[in-house]
Amino acid sequence: MTSRGDQPGTVGARLHDDGVTDEQSAPTTVRDRLTAAGLSESRIEQHMSAGRLRVDGEPVTDLDEPAPTGTRVVIWTE
């Protein structure tokens, strides 16, 4: 089914009237990156207080420390 404003051959409702932009930025802090990876806030806090979080090999002391794309965020185990 087409409506008056649609191009011939268009089926269904139009999804977007304007251009689509990605307004959500990529995670930029250690906390954001670990949350995006699926860790809970309490688990992140446990790993930090135990000294197991590293950004590019350096220990994390502040979860709001910048960790832009390209940096390596790991949970260090011994």
C-alpha positions as CSV (number, residue, x, y, z in Angstrom):
1,M,0.0,0.0,0.0
2,T,1.4,3.4,-0.9
3,S,0.4,6.9,0.3
4,R,0.3,10.1,-1.8
5,G,3.7,11.3,-0.6
6,D,5.6,8.0,-1.2
7,Q,7.5,7.1,-4.3
8,P,5.8,4.6,-6.6
9,G,6.6,1.1,-5.4
10,T,7.1,2.0,-1.8
11,V,5.4,-0.4,0.6
12,G,4.3,0.4,4.2
13,A,4.9,3.4,6.3
14,R,7.9,5.6,5.9
15,L,10.4,5.0,8.7
16,H,12.2,8.4,8.6
17,D,11.2,11.7,7.2
18,D,14.6,13.3,7.7
19,G,18.2,12.1,7.4
20,V,19.2,9.8,10.2
21,T,22.1,10.7,12.4
22,D,23.9,8.8,15.1
23,E,23.7,11.3,18.0
24,Q,24.7,8.8,20.7
25,S,28.5,9.1,21.1
26,A,30.7,6.1,21.8
27,P,31.5,5.4,25.5
28,T,34.4,7.6,26.5
29,T,35.2,6.8,30.2
30,V,36.3,3.6,31.8
31,R,32.9,3.3,33.5
32,D,31.1,3.8,30.2
33,R,33.2,1.2,28.4
34,L,32.7,-1.4,31.1
35,T,29.0,-0.7,31.4
36,A,28.7,-1.0,27.6
37,A,30.4,-4.4,27.9
38,G,27.7,-5.6,30.3
39,L,29.3,-5.2,33.7
40,S,27.1,-3.9,36.6
41,E,28.1,-0.8,38.5
42,S,28.8,-2.9,41.7
43,R,31.0,-5.3,39.8
44,I,33.0,-2.5,38.2
45,E,33.5,-1.0,41.7
46,Q,34.7,-4.3,43.0
47,H,37.3,-4.7,40.3
48,M,38.5,-1.1,40.7
49,S,38.8,-1.4,44.5
50,A,40.7,-4.7,44.1
51,G,43.2,-2.9,41.7
52,R,42.3,-5.1,38.7
53,L,41.3,-2.5,36.2
54,R,43.8,-1.3,33.6
55,V,43.7,1.2,30.7
56,D,46.6,0.6,28.3
57,G,48.4,-1.3,31.1
58,E,48.1,1.5,33.7
59,P,46.0,0.9,36.9
60,V,42.7,2.8,37.0
61,T,42.0,4.9,40.1
62,D,39.1,6.9,38.7
63,L,36.2,5.2,36.8
64,D,35.5,8.5,35.1
65,E,39.0,8.6,33.6
66,P,38.9,9.0,29.8
67,A,39.1,5.8,27.8
68,P,38.4,6.7,24.2
69,T,38.0,4.2,21.5
70,G,41.4,2.8,20.7
71,T,42.5,2.4,24.3
72,R,42.6,-1.0,25.8
73,V,40.5,-1.5,28.9
74,V,41.1,-4.8,30.7
75,I,40.3,-6.5,34.0
76,W,43.7,-7.7,35.1
77,T,43.9,-11.2,36.7
78,E,47.0,-12.7,38.1
